[in-house]
């Protein structure tokens, strides 16, 4: 089960700690590996079915980290 966006805050910060920018796709792949999701979990979609949960959660996590500065 893909956790809520708050569970992605630390992994995103950890993966970006080197200071070099990452594209969202690269960040998603790094988070998938770091957090150890299964293929089944990566196929989960949000309730509307329009996008994958991992993409949605990472978008919210990066949005709130950007707002936090």
N, C-alpha and C positions, 0 to 999 in steps of 0.2 A: 504494500500500500504506500503510495506517495504521500509524505507528510505535508502539513501546511507550510506556507511560505516561511514562517519563522524558523523552521528547522534548516532552511537553506542559508540563513544569514551568516552563521559561522563558516560553513564550507566555502561560501563565495568569498568572504574576507580572507580566509586561509589561502585559497587558490590565487587570489590577487595580491597577496602580500609582497610579492617580488617587485611590484610597482609597474610592471609592463602591461599594457592594455591587452585585453582578449576580446575577440569577437564573441557574440552571444552563443553561436554554435559551438565554438571551442570551449566556452565556459560550461555549456550544457554537457558536453562529452566528458569534461574533467569532473564535473559534479557527479555524473552517472558512475564513473569509476571510483571516485572518492567515497561516495555514499553506498556503493555496492548494490545498486538496484538490479532486479532480475528483468529479463526480457518481457515477462508478463506485466510487471509493474510499469515498465516504460510504455506499454501500450494503453494504459489507463487514460481515459479522456474525462474532461470536466463534464458537468451535467448536461450542458447544451450539445456536447459531442463535437464541438467545432475545433478544439485543439487539445493537445496532450497535456495532462496534468503537470508533468515536469516542466514544460515550457511555461505554462501559466504560473507555477510557483516561482520559477526563476525570474520571470518578468516582475512579479510583485516584490520579490526579495531585492532585486537590483534597483527597483524604483524607490523603495523605502531607504535603502542604503545611500542612494544618491540624494534623497531629501535630507537625510541625516548629516550629509557632508562627509 
